[in-house]
Amino acid sequence: MARIKFTLHGVASEIRKAEKKLRSMRSKVVKADQKKIDLNLRELETSYRRIRNICPLAETPIKPFGQWFRTKAN
């Protein structure tokens, strides 16, 4: 059986980058837009937590957020 590996580390790091950008521009916009940014930040945090919970840390600390599956024997 083949072992299939994939990781969501790239997705998690992109979420963190987006959070950082939103936090940096939050103080530069009007109040109404700050509320939109807060909602977006909340959703990004929720997405990050889901990824972290669904894909627990891998066996090695180098590649977190990974999943492993085995294919069926033919």
N, C-alpha and C positions, 0 to 999 in steps of 0.2 A: 504494500500500500504506500502510496506517495503521501508525503506530508506537505500540506499547503500552509504557508505562513503569510500573514499580512499584518501591517501595523497602522494604527491611526495616529501616530505621533505627529505626523505632518499636519493633520487636521487640527489636533489639539494646539499645536504651536501657532497656527494661523488664527485660531480663536483668540489666543492670548494677545497676538499682535493687534487684532481688531479692537480688543478691549482697551489696549494701551492707546491706540489712536483716538478712540472715542473719549476716553478720559482726558486726553490732552486738549481736545477741542471743546470740551463741555463748558469750560469757563468763558469761552469766547463767543458763545451764542446767547440768544434771548431765552427767557424763562420757558416759553412754550416749547422751544426746541430742546431745552435741557430735559424736559419731561420725556420727550421722544428718545433722547439719548439714554436716559435712565432705563426706559423699557427695553431698549436694544441691549444694554449692558446686562440687564437681568436675564434676558433670553440667551445671551452668549454664555453667561455663567451656568445656566441650566443645561445648555448643550455640552459644555465642558464637563460638568458633573456626570451627565449620562454617559459620555464617552469613557470617563474614568471608571465608572461603575460597571459598564458592560465589558470593557476590555481591561481587566486588572493587570497589574504589573507583570511583565514577562518574567521568565526564569532568570534572565540576566538583567541587571539594572541599566544596561546600555540602551535597550529597546523597550521602553514602556508602551503601554496601550496596545498590546499585540494579541492576536488570537491564532490558535492552531487547530487544524482540522485534518482528519485522515480520510482519504478517499476510499470508496468501497472497492473490494477486490472483484475483478471481472470474472 
